[in-house]
Amino acid sequence: MDQSTDQLVIERLGLIDYAEAWTLQKKQVLSRQSNETQDTLNLCEHNHVYTFGKSADQNNLLISDAFLASINAQKYQIERGGDITYHGPGQLVGYPILNLHDLQMGVKKYVDLLEQSIISTLSTYDIHTKRIEGITGIWLVDGPPRKIGAIGIKVSRGITMHGFALNVNTDLTYFNHIIPCGIADKSVTSMKQELGLDVDMHELQDRYVNTFKDLFFS
């Protein structure tokens, strides 16, 4: 279902190589800066990949390049904030390309709303999450804290890129090879692990788009 509007274009990219999506984002940012295009929300999944943000500690990748190749994973140093994270099949990744000047919001409010969009969407599945003070991301705290969603963005001349990753039907064993976001003492989880069943990705995207539009464009 195409949910694009006059204010927001929705691009469902499916399973796409990380480098291809990264190149697309950079082109979209330039187009948005010159006002040639509308705000866009890209939704996709990636093949196995580890990305390092600007402040990443390379030692938080716990495996060699040879082992990386053996598990069919790649790695990239990119321009978003934050440390290392993992993307892979079964994970909902979102890359909003938004003009914050037009939306009349600063970076802090943008990050807060991006986190809230995940929190609100998860609540429709009866998964209740929250922020932890001083740590980015989305967490379950009924018991030992465990991370279900990560945030990492870049803003250039008021235009956003990169965004979020939500663990849906994700193979969590890939997180064993890193210290996720540089946080060694907390675990990760997924919607599948919390619900005990596979989640329909297309339905999840529909729910997320509705929540995103309500928060940013209503």
Secondary structure as UniProt FT lines:
FT   STRAND          8..15
FT   HELIX           18..33
FT   TURN            34..35
FT   STRAND          39..45
FT   STRAND          49..52
FT   TURN            54..55
FT   HELIX           58..60
FT   HELIX           65..70
FT   TURN            71..72
FT   STRAND          74..77
FT   STRAND          84..87
FT   TURN            89..90
FT   STRAND          91..97
FT   HELIX           100..103
FT   HELIX           107..123
FT   TURN            124..126
FT   STRAND          130..132
FT   TURN            133..134
FT   STRAND          135..140
FT   STRAND          146..156
FT   TURN            157..158
FT   STRAND          159..167
FT   HELIX           172..177
FT   HELIX           180..182
FT   STRAND          187..188
FT   HELIX           191..195
FT   HELIX           201..217
//
